[in-house]
């Protein structure tokens, strides 16, 4: 009797990874096979990760029921699952479930996923028009091509330029999701476009095209497992013989590669109290530029609804979403969360000082639209917010894009990374406007004007990178140091207790602990959260890093490569 060690497609606690099953006579199993196994009172799909001649659980081992749709993954997929589970301190079944989702109970029979072992490689191209270059490289590629892009909107945009390609998206029903990835994976060639949800297919692809690698939305930063599509692509290049090509606009802060110049008609206008116009948030000189433009006009305003966040005029307190702790915005009769979509009754008073005037906020896009209809109704314009689906929608040829507040292009980010994200946001928008042969108008505060004006040139962006790296080095943060972020729920004492347990292990690795820092804006109905930073030399190896934290991973949420340091 032989045995198969399998990882079920179920969510299990960290550390509970695999189960042994007897292999019935006549069933030919290999590592990477997807099989049916009995689990408690039902059957579930599972992935074979090891074949054994004996098992310590032989007496109580149940038999494998049979193959699941005849799907056989390459062994590299098993290796990626194990690596990602270690990296994210999640169980292997939890990782597998995040990949495969709800598998059909009566699947159509598929064929083995075949891939010739080749020498993998990874290269990055920093260019002013990454979309066009990626599309051209995809058309020249052979075999199975996986395009990984940070956003749903950009995935759909790329699909429009690649006839015959397929989409794999988080919004798809489980049945459609299964058909899309299995049809591509079992075909000798084809193009599959996905977001981070499909990055696990990188070991199966002959070539991976990584779109805009500078964008942090490649990282799953909210749920477990917190994986990064960019790291999965890099792992596949090193271990699975995958050729990876990355196409972006702005090199990472740690890189010494040159960024491209982005040439386009650009107007940077500093906001001034004397620049009043009848359109809120739009200066008179910018309004004149919009009026004079003869092509399509787009106005981008980063605040949705009627107003920005609720802010107490007396003490600047701001209410937060009860579901995800994001500051709430004013939508007139409702309060809404721009992060998770929650809506509810607006607050009536400040919970900090008791004040009732919560109107200290910037006007939302609805107020701008109403004013435009009143004063400039004869001039057609398209309105867009900074929502990704609007921001990434196609730009018409020869358009003028006017941004009411360019500083909002950095998104919701902490001060330590604010300028970095702003430069990436400005350059990304500028590259898209330039590709459409358009004109870009940016309103901004005076202290940001020089950075915004210069970051579109190669020399200006390099100078920014050097300044920001020097500042990070001074404070001991990435890319000068390696940062591990821990989130502990409870009191200050709970956080300090966790730190005391970790102190000796971290000191032995020449690291240091900082914190705890309290997460702001937590509702009174939810437990407090504390951020603890563990700072290490950049030379520390991954194996040592995971070994330090693994024994205590169930006492905190851990992120070995955080994109948000204090949130």
C-alpha positions as CSV (number, residue, x, y, z in Angstrom):
1,X,0.0,0.0,0.0
2,X,1.3,3.5,-0.9
3,X,0.2,6.8,0.4
4,X,-0.3,10.3,-0.9
5,X,0.2,13.4,1.2
6,X,-2.3,16.0,0.1
7,X,-3.2,19.7,0.7
8,X,-7.0,20.2,0.7
9,X,-8.6,23.2,-0.9
10,X,-9.9,24.4,2.4
11,X,-9.0,27.2,4.9
12,X,-7.1,25.7,7.8
13,X,-5.1,27.4,10.6
14,X,-1.4,28.1,10.0
15,X,0.6,25.0,10.6
16,X,-2.1,22.5,9.6
17,X,-1.0,21.9,6.1
18,X,-1.3,18.3,4.8
19,X,-3.1,15.0,5.4
20,X,-2.2,11.4,4.4
21,X,-4.5,9.2,2.3
22,X,-4.1,5.7,1.0
23,X,-3.7,5.3,-2.7
24,X,-6.0,2.6,-4.1
25,X,-4.6,-0.1,-6.4
26,X,-4.7,0.9,-10.0
27,X,-4.7,4.7,-9.4
28,X,-1.5,6.2,-10.8
29,X,-0.8,9.4,-8.9
30,X,2.0,11.9,-9.3
31,X,3.1,15.0,-7.4
32,X,0.9,17.9,-8.7
33,X,-2.2,15.9,-9.3
34,X,-5.5,17.4,-8.2
35,X,-7.6,14.7,-6.6
36,X,-10.9,14.1,-4.7
37,X,-10.5,13.0,-1.1
38,X,-13.0,12.3,1.7
39,X,-12.8,15.0,4.4
40,X,-15.0,14.6,7.4
41,X,-18.5,14.1,6.1
42,X,-17.9,15.3,2.6
43,X,-15.4,15.1,-0.3
44,X,-13.1,17.9,-1.3
45,X,-10.5,18.6,-4.0
46,X,-6.9,18.4,-2.8
47,X,-3.4,18.7,-4.3
48,X,-0.9,15.8,-4.1
49,X,2.4,17.2,-2.7
50,X,4.2,14.0,-1.7
51,X,4.1,10.3,-2.5
52,X,5.0,7.9,0.4
53,X,5.7,4.2,0.8
54,X,4.6,4.4,4.4
55,X,2.6,6.8,6.7
56,X,2.5,7.3,10.4
57,X,-1.3,7.6,10.0
58,X,-1.6,4.3,7.9
59,X,-4.2,2.7,10.3
60,X,-6.7,5.5,10.0
61,X,-5.9,6.7,6.5
62,X,-8.9,6.8,4.1
63,X,-8.5,6.2,0.4
64,X,-8.1,8.8,-2.3
65,X,-11.4,8.8,-4.2
66,X,-9.9,9.6,-7.7
67,X,-8.5,12.3,-9.9
68,X,-10.2,15.7,-10.1
69,X,-10.8,16.5,-13.8
70,X,-7.5,14.8,-14.7
71,X,-5.7,18.0,-13.8
72,X,-2.0,17.6,-13.2
73,X,0.1,20.7,-12.1
74,X,3.9,20.9,-12.6
75,X,5.9,20.3,-9.4
76,X,6.8,24.0,-9.5
77,X,3.2,24.9,-8.5
78,X,3.7,22.8,-5.4
79,X,6.9,24.6,-4.6
80,X,5.3,28.0,-5.1
81,X,2.5,27.1,-2.7
82,X,4.9,26.0,0.0
83,X,7.1,29.1,-0.5
84,X,4.2,31.5,-0.4
85,X,2.7,29.8,2.8
86,X,6.1,30.4,4.5
87,X,6.4,33.9,3.3
88,X,2.9,34.9,4.4
89,X,2.7,32.8,7.6
90,X,-0.5,31.2,6.2
91,X,-1.3,27.5,5.9
92,X,-0.8,25.8,2.6
93,X,-4.5,25.0,2.2
94,X,-5.4,28.6,2.7
95,X,-3.0,29.6,-0.1
96,X,-4.4,26.9,-2.3
97,X,-7.9,28.0,-1.6
98,X,-7.0,31.6,-2.5
99,X,-5.7,30.3,-5.8
100,X,-8.4,27.8,-6.9
101,X,-11.4,29.3,-5.1
102,X,-14.6,27.2,-5.3
103,X,-14.0,24.4,-7.7
104,X,-17.0,22.9,-9.6
105,X,-18.4,19.7,-8.1
106,X,-18.9,18.2,-11.6
107,X,-15.9,19.5,-13.6
108,X,-15.3,18.7,-17.3
109,X,-12.3,16.5,-17.8
110,X,-9.2,18.5,-18.6
111,X,-5.7,17.4,-19.7
112,X,-2.3,17.5,-18.1
113,X,-0.7,20.9,-17.8
114,X,2.6,20.5,-19.8
115,X,5.5,22.9,-19.8
116,X,9.0,22.2,-21.1
117,X,11.6,23.0,-18.5
118,X,13.6,26.1,-19.7
119,X,16.0,28.5,-18.2
120,X,14.0,31.3,-16.6
121,X,14.9,35.0,-16.7
122,X,13.7,38.3,-15.5
123,X,14.1,41.7,-17.2
124,X,12.6,45.1,-16.7
125,X,12.0,47.9,-19.2
126,X,11.3,51.4,-18.0
127,X,9.7,53.2,-20.9
128,X,7.4,56.2,-21.5
129,X,4.6,54.1,-23.1
130,X,4.7,50.7,-21.4
131,X,1.3,49.6,-22.6
132,X,2.3,49.7,-26.3
133,X,5.6,47.9,-25.6
134,X,3.9,45.2,-23.5
135,X,1.3,44.6,-26.2
136,X,4.0,44.3,-28.9
137,X,6.1,41.9,-26.8
138,X,3.0,39.7,-26.1
139,X,2.3,39.5,-29.9
140,X,5.8,38.2,-30.5
141,X,5.8,35.7,-27.6
142,X,5.3,32.0,-28.0
143,X,3.5,29.5,-25.9
144,X,1.4,30.4,-22.9
145,X,1.6,34.1,-22.0
146,X,0.3,35.4,-18.7
147,X,-0.1,39.2,-18.4
148,X,-0.3,40.4,-14.8
149,X,-1.6,43.9,-14.3
150,X,-2.5,45.8,-11.1
151,X,-6.0,46.7,-11.9
152,X,-9.2,45.3,-13.4
153,X,-9.6,48.4,-15.7
154,X,-6.1,48.0,-17.1
155,X,-6.7,44.3,-17.7
156,X,-9.8,45.0,-19.7
157,X,-8.0,47.8,-21.6
158,X,-5.1,45.5,-22.6
159,X,-7.6,42.8,-23.6
160,X,-9.1,45.2,-26.2
161,X,-5.7,45.4,-27.9
162,X,-5.1,41.7,-27.9
163,X,-7.8,39.8,-29.9
164,X,-8.2,36.2,-28.8
165,X,-6.9,36.8,-25.2
166,X,-8.9,35.8,-22.2
167,X,-9.5,37.4,-18.8
168,X,-9.1,35.9,-15.4
169,X,-10.6,38.2,-12.8
170,X,-11.7,38.2,-9.1
171,X,-15.2,39.4,-10.1
172,X,-15.9,36.2,-12.2
173,X,-18.1,33.4,-10.9
174,X,-16.3,30.3,-9.7
175,X,-17.3,28.3,-12.7
176,X,-16.2,31.0,-15.2
177,X,-12.9,31.4,-13.3
178,X,-12.2,27.7,-13.4
179,X,-12.9,27.5,-17.1
180,X,-10.7,30.5,-17.9
181,X,-7.6,29.3,-16.2
182,X,-7.9,25.6,-17.1
183,X,-8.6,26.3,-20.8
184,X,-5.4,28.4,-20.9
185,X,-3.3,26.2,-18.7
186,X,-4.0,23.0,-20.7
187,X,-3.5,24.7,-24.2
188,X,-0.1,24.8,-25.8
189,X,-0.4,28.5,-26.3
190,X,-2.6,31.5,-25.5
191,X,-2.8,34.8,-23.7
192,X,-4.4,35.1,-20.3
193,X,-4.7,38.6,-18.7
194,X,-5.2,38.8,-15.0
195,X,-4.7,40.8,-11.8
196,X,-2.9,39.5,-8.8
197,X,-5.7,36.9,-8.3
198,X,-4.2,34.9,-11.2
199,X,-0.5,35.5,-10.5
200,X,-0.2,31.9,-9.1
201,X,-0.3,30.7,-12.7
202,X,3.2,32.1,-13.3
203,X,5.0,28.8,-13.0
204,X,2.7,27.4,-15.7
205,X,3.3,30.2,-18.1
206,X,6.1,30.2,-20.7
207,X,6.3,34.0,-20.4
208,X,4.9,36.4,-17.9
209,X,4.4,40.1,-18.9
210,X,4.3,42.1,-15.7
211,X,2.5,45.4,-16.3
212,X,3.5,48.5,-14.3
213,X,5.5,46.7,-11.6
214,X,5.9,50.0,-9.7
215,X,2.2,50.0,-8.7
216,X,1.6,48.6,-5.1
217,X,-1.8,47.2,-6.1
218,X,0.1,44.1,-7.2
219,X,0.2,43.4,-3.5
220,X,-2.7,41.9,-1.5
221,X,-2.4,44.1,1.5
222,X,-5.8,43.6,3.2
223,X,-6.5,39.9,3.6
224,X,-4.6,36.7,4.3
225,X,-2.5,35.4,2.5
226,X,-0.9,38.8,1.8
227,X,0.9,37.8,-1.4
228,X,2.6,40.0,-4.0
229,X,2.3,39.2,-7.7
230,X,5.7,40.7,-8.4
231,X,7.4,38.3,-6.0
232,X,5.5,35.3,-7.4
233,X,6.7,36.3,-10.9
234,X,10.3,36.6,-9.7
235,X,10.1,33.2,-7.9
236,X,8.8,31.6,-11.1
237,X,11.7,33.1,-13.1
238,X,14.2,31.6,-10.6
239,X,12.6,28.2,-9.9
240,X,10.1,27.4,-12.7
241,X,11.9,28.3,-15.9
242,X,9.5,31.2,-16.7
243,X,10.6,34.2,-18.8
244,X,9.4,37.3,-17.0
245,X,9.4,40.8,-18.7
246,X,8.3,43.8,-16.7
247,X,7.1,47.0,-18.4
248,X,6.9,50.1,-16.2
249,X,7.3,53.9,-16.2
250,X,9.1,54.5,-12.9
251,X,11.9,52.3,-11.5
252,X,11.7,51.4,-7.8
253,X,13.3,53.6,-5.2
254,X,16.0,51.0,-4.6
255,X,17.0,50.9,-8.3
256,X,19.8,52.7,-10.1
257,X,18.2,52.2,-13.5
258,X,17.3,55.3,-15.5
259,X,13.7,56.3,-15.9
260,X,12.5,57.6,-19.2
261,X,11.7,61.2,-20.1
262,X,8.0,61.8,-20.6
263,X,7.5,64.5,-23.1
264,X,4.1,66.2,-23.4
265,X,2.5,69.7,-23.2
266,X,2.4,70.3,-19.4
267,X,0.9,73.1,-17.4
268,X,1.6,73.1,-13.6
269,X,-0.4,75.8,-11.9
270,X,0.0,76.7,-8.2
271,X,-3.3,77.2,-6.4
272,X,-3.8,80.7,-5.2
273,X,-6.6,82.4,-3.2
274,X,-6.6,85.1,-6.0
275,X,-7.3,82.5,-8.7
276,X,-11.0,82.2,-7.8
277,X,-13.4,81.0,-10.5
278,X,-17.1,80.1,-10.4
279,X,-16.2,76.4,-10.5
280,X,-15.1,75.2,-7.0
281,X,-11.5,73.9,-6.8
282,X,-10.8,75.1,-10.3
283,X,-8.7,78.2,-10.8
284,X,-9.6,80.9,-13.3
285,X,-6.4,80.4,-15.4
286,X,-7.0,76.7,-15.6
287,X,-10.7,77.3,-16.5
288,X,-9.5,79.4,-19.4
289,X,-7.2,76.7,-20.6
290,X,-10.1,74.2,-20.6
291,X,-12.3,76.7,-22.4
292,X,-9.7,77.3,-25.1
293,X,-8.9,73.6,-25.8
294,X,-10.4,72.4,-29.1
295,X,-10.3,68.6,-28.4
296,X,-11.9,66.4,-25.8
297,X,-11.7,67.8,-22.2
298,X,-11.4,65.7,-19.0
299,X,-11.5,67.1,-15.5
300,X,-10.2,64.9,-12.8
301,X,-11.3,65.7,-9.3
302,X,-10.2,63.3,-6.5
303,X,-13.1,63.8,-4.2
304,X,-16.3,61.9,-4.9
305,X,-19.8,62.8,-3.8
306,X,-20.7,66.2,-2.5
307,X,-17.8,66.6,-0.1
308,X,-14.6,65.1,1.2
309,X,-14.2,63.4,4.6
310,X,-16.2,64.6,7.6
311,X,-13.9,66.7,9.7
312,X,-14.8,68.5,12.9
313,X,-14.2,72.3,12.5
314,X,-13.3,72.6,16.1
315,X,-10.8,69.8,16.8
316,X,-10.3,68.1,13.3
317,X,-11.6,64.8,14.5
318,X,-12.8,62.5,11.6
319,X,-15.2,59.6,11.9
320,X,-14.1,56.2,10.4
321,X,-15.8,53.3,8.7
322,X,-17.0,50.7,11.2
323,X,-15.9,47.9,8.8
324,X,-12.4,48.9,7.7
325,X,-11.4,52.0,9.7
326,X,-11.1,54.3,6.7
327,X,-12.2,58.0,7.2
328,X,-15.8,58.5,6.2
329,X,-16.8,60.8,3.3
330,X,-19.8,63.1,3.0
331,X,-22.3,62.0,0.3
332,X,-25.0,64.5,1.3
333,X,-27.6,62.4,3.2
334,X,-25.3,59.4,3.7
335,X,-21.8,58.7,5.0
336,X,-19.7,56.5,2.8
337,X,-16.3,54.7,2.9
338,X,-14.2,55.2,-0.2
339,X,-12.1,52.1,0.6
340,X,-14.7,49.2,1.1
341,X,-17.9,50.8,-0.1
342,X,-19.8,50.8,3.2
343,X,-22.6,53.4,3.6
344,X,-24.6,54.5,6.6
345,X,-26.0,57.3,8.6
346,X,-23.8,60.4,8.8
347,X,-22.4,61.4,12.2
348,X,-24.4,64.1,14.0
349,X,-21.6,65.3,16.3
350,X,-17.9,65.0,17.1
351,X,-17.0,62.1,19.4
352,X,-13.9,63.9,20.5
353,X,-15.1,67.4,21.5
354,X,-18.9,67.2,21.1
355,X,-19.0,69.8,18.3
356,X,-21.8,69.6,15.7
357,X,-20.0,71.3,12.7
358,X,-18.4,68.5,10.7
359,X,-18.3,70.5,7.5
360,X,-14.6,71.3,7.3
361,X,-14.0,69.5,4.1
362,X,-13.2,70.1,0.4
363,X,-16.1,70.1,-2.2
364,X,-16.8,66.8,-4.0
365,X,-17.2,66.2,-7.7
366,X,-21.0,66.5,-7.6
367,X,-20.7,70.2,-6.5
368,X,-18.2,70.8,-9.3
369,X,-20.6,69.3,-11.9
370,X,-23.5,71.4,-10.6
371,X,-21.5,74.6,-10.9
372,X,-20.3,73.7,-14.4
373,X,-23.8,73.0,-15.5
374,X,-24.8,76.4,-14.2
375,X,-21.9,78.5,-15.6
376,X,-20.2,76.5,-18.4
377,X,-23.0,74.3,-19.8
378,X,-22.1,75.1,-23.4
379,X,-18.6,73.5,-23.0
380,X,-18.7,69.7,-23.0
381,X,-16.4,68.0,-20.5
382,X,-16.0,64.5,-19.1
383,X,-15.7,64.2,-15.3
384,X,-13.5,61.6,-13.6
385,X,-12.6,60.8,-10.1
386,X,-9.5,58.9,-8.9
387,X,-11.4,55.6,-8.8
388,X,-9.3,53.1,-10.6
389,X,-12.0,52.2,-13.2
390,X,-12.3,55.9,-14.1
391,X,-8.6,56.7,-13.8
392,X,-7.6,53.8,-16.1
393,X,-10.3,54.3,-18.7
394,X,-9.1,54.9,-22.2
395,X,-8.1,58.5,-23.0
396,X,-9.4,60.0,-26.3
397,X,-6.9,61.2,-28.8
398,X,-5.8,64.8,-28.4
399,X,-7.5,65.2,-25.1
400,X,-6.8,67.8,-22.4
401,X,-6.7,66.3,-18.9
402,X,-7.0,68.8,-16.0
403,X,-6.4,67.6,-12.4
404,X,-7.8,69.9,-9.7
405,X,-5.4,68.6,-7.0
406,X,-2.3,66.7,-8.3
407,X,-1.2,65.9,-4.7
408,X,-4.1,63.4,-4.5
409,X,-2.6,61.3,-7.2
410,X,-0.4,59.7,-4.5
411,X,-3.6,58.0,-3.1
412,X,-4.1,57.2,0.6
413,X,-0.5,56.8,1.8
414,X,1.6,57.7,4.8
415,X,4.0,60.6,5.0
416,X,7.1,58.5,4.7
417,X,6.0,57.2,1.3
418,X,4.0,60.1,0.1
419,X,6.4,61.7,-2.4
420,X,7.4,58.3,-3.8
421,X,3.7,57.5,-4.5
422,X,3.1,61.0,-5.9
423,X,6.0,60.7,-8.4
424,X,4.7,57.3,-9.5
425,X,1.2,58.6,-9.9
426,X,2.2,61.8,-11.8
427,X,4.4,59.9,-14.2
428,X,1.8,57.2,-14.8
429,X,-0.9,59.7,-15.7
430,X,1.6,61.7,-17.8
431,X,2.6,58.6,-19.8
432,X,-1.0,57.8,-20.6
433,X,-1.8,61.4,-21.7
434,X,1.4,61.5,-23.8
435,X,0.4,58.2,-25.5
436,X,-2.9,59.9,-26.4
437,X,-1.1,63.0,-27.7
438,X,-2.8,65.0,-25.2
439,X,-2.2,67.9,-22.8
440,X,-1.9,67.7,-19.0
441,X,-2.8,70.5,-16.6
442,X,-2.0,70.0,-12.9
443,X,-3.1,72.2,-10.1
444,X,-1.1,71.8,-7.0
445,X,0.1,73.4,-3.8
446,X,3.2,75.6,-4.0
447,X,5.5,73.2,-2.0
448,X,4.8,70.3,-4.4
449,X,5.1,72.3,-7.7
450,X,8.9,71.9,-8.3
451,X,8.8,68.1,-7.6
452,X,5.8,67.7,-10.0
453,X,7.4,69.8,-12.7
454,X,10.8,68.0,-12.6
455,X,9.8,64.4,-12.0
456,X,8.8,63.8,-15.6
457,X,12.4,64.1,-16.8
458,X,14.9,61.3,-16.3
459,X,17.3,63.6,-14.4
460,X,14.6,65.1,-12.2
461,X,13.2,61.7,-11.2
462,X,16.7,60.4,-10.5
463,X,17.4,63.4,-8.3
464,X,14.2,62.7,-6.4
465,X,15.1,59.1,-5.9
466,X,18.5,60.0,-4.5
467,X,17.0,62.5,-2.0
468,X,14.3,60.1,-0.9
469,X,16.7,57.3,-0.4
470,X,19.0,59.5,1.7
471,X,16.0,60.5,3.8
472,X,14.9,56.8,4.3
473,X,18.5,55.9,5.2
474,X,18.6,58.6,7.9
475,X,15.5,57.1,9.6
476,X,16.4,53.5,8.9
477,X,13.6,52.5,6.6
478,X,13.4,50.6,3.3
479,X,15.1,50.5,0.9
480,X,18.0,51.2,3.3
481,X,16.8,48.6,5.8
482,X,14.6,45.6,5.8
483,X,11.2,46.2,7.5
484,X,8.9,43.6,9.0
485,X,5.5,44.9,10.2
486,X,3.5,43.3,13.0
487,X,-0.1,44.2,13.9
488,X,-1.1,43.3,17.4
489,X,-4.7,43.6,18.7
490,X,-5.4,44.5,22.3
491,X,-3.8,47.0,24.7
492,X,-0.4,48.6,24.8
493,X,0.6,46.0,27.3
494,X,-0.3,43.2,24.8
495,X,1.9,44.8,22.2
496,X,4.8,45.3,24.6
497,X,4.5,41.7,25.8
498,X,4.8,40.5,22.2
499,X,7.8,42.7,21.7
500,X,9.5,41.4,24.8
501,X,9.1,37.8,23.5
502,X,10.7,38.8,20.1
503,X,13.5,41.0,21.4
504,X,16.2,38.4,22.0
505,X,15.6,36.6,18.6
506,X,15.6,39.9,16.7
507,X,18.8,41.2,18.5
508,X,20.6,38.0,17.5
509,X,19.8,38.8,13.9
510,X,21.3,42.4,14.3
511,X,17.8,43.8,14.2
512,X,15.9,46.3,16.3
513,X,12.3,46.8,17.4
514,X,10.3,50.1,17.1
515,X,7.0,50.8,18.6
516,X,4.3,50.1,19.4
517,X,2.5,52.7,17.3
518,X,-1.3,52.9,17.8
519,X,-3.4,52.6,14.7
520,X,-5.6,55.7,14.5
521,X,-9.3,56.1,14.0
522,X,-10.4,52.8,15.5
523,X,-14.0,52.8,16.5
524,X,-14.7,52.3,20.2
525,X,-16.6,49.1,19.4
526,X,-13.5,47.5,18.0
527,X,-10.2,46.5,19.7
528,X,-7.2,48.7,19.5
529,X,-4.5,47.8,17.1
530,X,-0.8,48.4,17.4
531,X,2.0,48.5,14.8
532,X,5.4,47.1,15.7
533,X,8.4,47.5,13.3
534,X,11.3,45.1,13.2
535,X,14.2,46.6,11.3
536,X,17.0,44.4,9.9
537,X,20.0,44.8,7.6
538,X,19.0,44.3,4.0
539,X,21.4,41.3,3.8
540,X,19.3,39.1,6.0
541,X,18.1,35.9,4.3
542,X,14.4,35.0,3.9
543,X,14.9,31.6,5.7
544,X,16.3,33.3,8.8
545,X,13.6,36.0,8.7
546,X,10.7,33.4,8.6
547,X,12.4,31.3,11.3
548,X,12.5,34.3,13.6
549,X,8.8,35.1,13.4
550,X,7.1,31.7,12.7
551,X,6.9,30.5,16.3
552,X,5.0,33.7,17.2
553,X,3.0,34.2,14.0
554,X,-0.3,33.2,15.6
555,X,0.0,36.1,18.0
556,X,0.2,38.9,15.4
557,X,-0.5,39.7,11.8
558,X,2.9,39.7,10.1
559,X,4.0,41.2,6.8
560,X,7.6,40.6,5.7
561,X,7.4,43.1,2.9
562,X,4.8,45.8,3.8
563,X,3.7,48.5,1.4
564,X,2.0,50.4,4.1
565,X,4.3,51.0,7.1
566,X,1.9,52.5,9.7
567,X,-1.5,51.3,8.6
